[in-house]
């Protein structure tokens, strides 16, 4: 007989059985079951279970652990479906096979919209779309039509704005300082910032027939007035601030308070020198200090010409003429000195004009009908092949973008639109023969103005779709001058001129937009009359379905309440085209 679980022997028989023998047999049976399969466990002195061989149960050797660790790591990096999971097991058959939109397309055209914290749709710029719709009462005795640009009155009602001319007018004529000179004229302008501009002009003395150059700093103040720097009279022709040059001077921006200039110095005989230098202006006092000047000696019996163009930070290009031949050099500024690169033969010709069109790329036009590209690498200048452009002259060049420029033609009587091709050749795209014989002024990145008389001017706007220059007529108040030099600051076109004779007065005329630009509220979405509530899309809204001929990316202004494509600076735009029938209200 034996026990049922451990199969231990049981005692049978009578009291006369051999008890010691049977007890010993039982003890031996129990001992044999200790630590064996189907037996029972043994405990060590610490109460922990021991294996049959007396070792600690549950312990893993270092070799065993390393093997286990290696198996786990191998499994973690196994991306080849080590468990053999199938599509059916994960239920892919229940999922639509549709391409997912990447996060990079969030808020982008053709991508997915973004939501603000309130769940409203916003554009990529964070502005709400279609949510800025408000209601206003139409002013007494007024009416608005769907699509009209409206202004807010002092009473908080709406009506059409009063402006009626797509071309701004002179609304301020600001008179600057006076100084004595026998003869004067503008020779160059360098805009350093939106508020600070340097003007180079002539000053001469009749008594000793001496002409020199003065640099004038001009500040465009926050209230749209202008403040002059220091004028020097012809009674002070030995002033060290005057540059000893007769006619030929050129200047350009170096940084926010520095400019670089080049000038052909007054000379006699066959030796003619030119000077390059760096000036710094104090934006508060408008005083100018020259921190470096350098003279280059040349032998030339002809009059020199000189051009200076900024290339990039602390690097600029100069071109000058020696006996009918033009040379170009790259000059660097290290903060204290100027370093001139090697002189490179550019072109022959009478008069040249230069303009930077892109980093390290300059276009040159030559009187007589030529244009070519100069490429700059370090101190090296490489000239491209000249392109014959019938009628092109060296009057001026204005840049629209890195491959479109506007220049003058046929002695100043034309305005030409040129394209710079990938191979650096130049193509004539459009020619306007109705241009008056006067200087071309750039009033925005794609609009150019020419004053033809005392009261009229023409503005030519570049149309990127047709590659044409579209003319607009402008009307000025009656004045007795023609525009001379100009610049654009804070979206306003500023013209500089001299008044008087023998005691000139500086005069600045500023173009402003007509009408109620400051009160523009938005675009009406309904036809409503006096006293009725009208829905208006205000800043941040997208208006769609009202307009049909919008040009994407272009700015729009209000002309008599009608949304009109704008040529003026961004300060005046009220909407921007998105698609042919959508505009974003600014």
C-alpha positions, 0 to 999 in steps of 0.5 A: 500500500502507498499514499495516493499523492507522494506514493509513500508506503503505509503500515499494514499488519498487526501490532506485532509488525516491525515498527522501526523498520516500517518507520525507517522505510517511510522516512527513506521514501520521503527523503527520496521524494525531496527535490525530485520531479513529482516530489516536493521542494526543499527550502534552504536556510533562508527559506528559499526553494532549492533545486534538487541539486541543492542550488538556489531555485530561479537563479539565471547564470550570466551566460544564460542572461546574455543569451536571453538578452541577445534573443530579445534584442534580435527580436526588437530589431526584426521588422520583417513580421517575425510572427507572420501576422497577416492582413486578415488578422489585423483587419485591413480588409475593413479599411478603405484604400485611400492615400493619406495627406501628409502633415507638410500639406497642412494649411497649404494650397491643395492641402488640408485646412487648419483649425484654430482653438475654436474649431474655425478654419484658418489659413497658412498665415493663421488668419481666420477664413470666412469667419470675419463677417460682420453687420453694419447699418448703411448710412442715411441716403446711401446705398452699397452693392455686393462687392463694393469696398466700404468705409466706416463713418464716425457713427459706425455706419458704412458707405462708399469711399470718396476716392476717384482716381487710380493714380495718386496725386501730390498732396504735400509739397514740403520745402526744405533748406536753402543754400547759395550756389551758381549751378546745381543738380542731382547726381545720385541717390542712395536709400539706406533705410525707409527713413534715411536717404543720401542725396548727392548734388552739385554746388558751384561758385561763379566767381572762381568757376569751381564745382564740387559735390555735396552729400545731403542726408534726408530723414523721412519722419513718422509724420511724413515730413522730411528733415534736411541735413547740412547744406554747404554754400558756395561761400565755403567751397573749401569745406572738407565735406565737399567732394572735389568732383565736377559732374561725375559721382555715383553712390549706393547703400552699404548698410543702414547708416553707411554709403559708398561713393565713387567720383571723378575728381577735378583735374587738369592736363592728361591725368584724371583721378577718381576717388572711392570712399565710405561715408557714415550718417548720424540718423538723429543729427543727419551729419555725415562723416567720411571714414575712408577715402582712396584715390586711383590715378588714371591717364585719360584725355577724355571725361571719365564716367563712374558708376557704383553699385552695391553687390552685397554686404561689404562688397560693391562694383565700380565701373569707370571709363578710360579713353573710350573703354569701360572697366569694372572692378569689385571692391570690398570693405572690411570696416576700415579699408577698401580693397580693389580687385583687378580691372576687367575690360567691360565694353567700349561705348559712349555712355553706359548704365548699370543695375544689379538684378540678382546676387552677383549679376548686373545688367549693362545698357549702352547708348546706341542699342546694346545690353549685356550681363556681367557675372561676378564671382569673388573679384572676377567679372565675366561679361556676357555677349552683347545683345543688340536692342534697337533703340536702347539707351543708357538713360536709366534702368529699373528692376522689376525682378531678377529677369525683367527690367525697364529702361529708356530708349531712343534718346529718352522718347521710349520706355522698353521692357526687357527680359534676361534669359537663362543664357544671359541674352536679353530680349525686348518684350515691349516698347512704348513710344508714347513716353515723354522725353523725360526720366523714368521713375520707379514708383513700385516694383512693377510701375514706372512714371514719367512726367510729361509736362507741368500737369500730366504724367504717365504711369506704366504698369508691368502686366506679367500675363501679357508681358506688356507695359500698360499706361495710365494717365496721372494728373498733377496740381499745376507746377512749373517743373519736371520730376528730376530725382526720386525714391520710394519710402513706406509706400510713398513716392518722393520727388526731390528738386531744387527751386530758385536760382542762385539761392536754391531751395530744396523741395520734396513732393510726396505722392499719397493715395487719394481718398479714405484709405485709412477708413476702409472697412471691408467688402459688402456682401449684399445689396443694401440701402439706407438704414438696412443691415449689410453683411461686410467681410472684414480683415482676414475674410476670403470673399468668393463668388462675387468677382470673376477676373481677379489675378492671383497674387496681385494687390487691389485697392478701392477706386470709387468703391470698386475693387481695382488692381493696384500699382501703388505701394502695399500700404494702400492695398485692401485685398489680395487675389487668391484665385480668379474669383477669390480675394483675401481682405487685408 
